[in-house]
C-alpha cells in the first residue's frame, strides 16, 4: 500500500510546475555533486601513490619517539 502511495505522490510531483528558482537549485545541486565527485576522484588518483611518504614518516616518528622508553614488565 505504501509503495502505491509513494508512486502516486512521485507522479504528482513530476506533473507540478516548478519555479525558475527551484529549477536552478536542482541544476546547481546536480552540478555541485558532479564537481565534488570529480575533484575528490582526481585528488585520490593524483595523491594516492604519494601518501606512502606520510605513512613512512609517521611510522618512523612513532618508532623513534618510543625507542627510549622501557617496556612494562608482564604480570
Protein Blocks (a to p, Z undefined) as FASTA:
>chain_A
ZZmmmmmmmmmmmmpccdfklmmmmmmmmmmmmmmmmmmmmmmmmmmmmmmmmmmmmmmm
mmmmmmmpccdddZZ
